[in-house]
Amino acid sequence: MLQKGDNELLIPYGDEKDRDVTIKYFNDFVQPDYEVRWFVESFGNDTLGFTVLSGAEWANLEDEFGTDIVRYYFEPINLESNMFNLDMDEVSTLLELRENKR
């Protein structure tokens, strides 16, 4: 259960509690005041990193460094994001695509 002022949200878990679901719904709940983004440099490791900043702080970073650069390192999360539940083939493919963007 998440609560912010008068707003409440019961995270809609299925049969088991899932890290992706937790982060996605938490992020959706705290927006637009704050936003959780995935620190993509942690992709492929056994521990994923995330950063929480205010919406204004994300906007300032994107103004200063450009949206593409900020998103290269800090991937926005939405309800369709898949972070923890990727198999190794998907991870390898995404890492290769990311390296080609560099």
C-alpha positions as a printed NumPy array, in Angstrom:
array([[  0.   ,   0.   ,   0.   ],
       [  1.353,   3.394,  -1.005],
       [  0.009,   6.576,   0.528],
       [  0.708,  10.198,  -0.367],
       [ -1.594,  12.707,   1.291],
       [ -5.129,  11.503,   0.622],
       [ -4.033,   9.321,  -2.304],
       [ -3.606,   5.604,  -1.739],
       [ -2.618,   2.797,  -4.07 ],
       [ -2.591,  -0.916,  -3.451],
       [  0.123,  -2.251,  -5.748],
       [ -1.555,  -4.818,  -8.033],
       [  0.67 ,  -7.841,  -7.485],
       [ -0.227, -11.099,  -9.163],
       [  0.537, -14.427,  -7.506],
       [  3.897, -13.216,  -6.213],
       [  5.463,  -9.909,  -5.321],
       [  7.539,  -8.725,  -8.239],
       [ 10.302,  -6.102,  -8.18 ],
       [  9.371,  -4.727, -11.601],
       [  5.763,  -4.214, -10.515],
       [  6.843,  -2.517,  -7.285],
       [  9.147,  -0.01 ,  -8.981],
       [  6.79 ,   0.705, -11.884],
       [  3.774,   1.421,  -9.682],
       [  5.807,   3.358,  -7.115],
       [  7.198,   5.537,  -9.909],
       [  3.751,   6.096, -11.4  ],
       [  2.394,   6.987,  -7.945],
       [  5.014,   9.645,  -7.076],
       [  4.924,  11.408, -10.46 ],
       [  4.937,  14.251, -11.4  ],
       [  6.584,  15.431,  -8.169],
       [  9.325,  12.793,  -8.386],
       [ 10.504,  10.265, -10.919],
       [ 12.426,   7.015, -10.535],
       [ 14.762,   6.205, -13.403],
       [ 16.799,   3.098, -14.041],
       [ 20.563,   3.699, -13.928],
       [ 21.343,   1.813, -17.123],
       [ 25.06 ,   1.404, -16.35 ],
       [ 23.918,  -1.244, -13.832],
       [ 22.178,  -3.254, -16.582],
       [ 23.565,  -6.777, -16.854],
       [ 24.855,  -6.774, -13.258],
       [ 23.377,  -8.807, -10.435],
       [ 22.107,  -5.6  ,  -8.782],
       [ 20.231,  -2.892, -10.66 ],
       [ 20.569,   0.772,  -9.726],
       [ 17.856,   3.4  ,  -9.642],
       [ 17.847,   7.159,  -9.079],
       [ 15.001,   9.252,  -7.679],
       [ 14.942,  12.967,  -8.472],
       [ 12.248,  15.589,  -8.607],
       [ 10.652,  16.271, -11.954],
       [ 12.404,  19.66 , -11.988],
       [ 15.8  ,  18.045, -11.367],
       [ 15.319,  15.633, -14.293],
       [ 14.277,  18.566, -16.495],
       [ 17.367,  20.544, -15.448],
       [ 19.658,  17.618, -16.286],
       [ 18.011,  17.203, -19.687],
       [ 18.355,  20.944, -20.359],
       [ 22.017,  20.921, -19.372],
       [ 23.171,  17.673, -21.018],
       [ 20.436,  16.911, -23.532],
       [ 17.582,  14.444, -23.311],
       [ 19.37 ,  11.713, -25.293],
       [ 22.459,  11.751, -23.039],
       [ 20.443,  11.726, -19.806],
       [ 18.241,   8.9  , -21.088],
       [ 21.273,   6.924, -22.225],
       [ 22.327,   6.698, -18.57 ],
       [ 18.969,   7.05 , -16.781],
       [ 16.144,   5.217, -18.526],
       [ 12.631,   6.489, -17.752],
       [ 10.352,   3.832, -16.285],
       [  6.725,   3.314, -17.248],
       [  4.164,   0.611, -16.565],
       [  5.436,  -1.344, -19.596],
       [  9.11 ,  -1.342, -18.508],
       [ 10.839,  -4.662, -18.003],
       [ 13.953,  -4.525, -15.834],
       [ 14.4  ,  -7.547, -13.592],
       [ 12.443, -10.076, -15.636],
       [ 14.683, -10.245, -18.709],
       [ 16.342, -13.487, -19.75 ],
       [ 20.059, -13.573, -20.601],
       [ 19.454, -13.468, -24.372],
       [ 17.413, -10.28 , -23.989],
       [ 20.081,  -8.765, -21.722],
       [ 22.832,  -9.566, -24.239],
       [ 20.842,  -8.096, -27.129],
       [ 20.022,  -4.911, -25.223],
       [ 23.626,  -4.472, -24.057],
       [ 24.815,  -4.799, -27.656],
       [ 22.248,  -2.245, -28.867],
       [ 23.27 ,   0.115, -26.086],
       [ 26.955,  -0.223, -26.963],
       [ 26.146,   0.622, -30.604],
       [ 24.409,   3.836, -29.453],
       [ 27.535,   4.973, -27.654]])
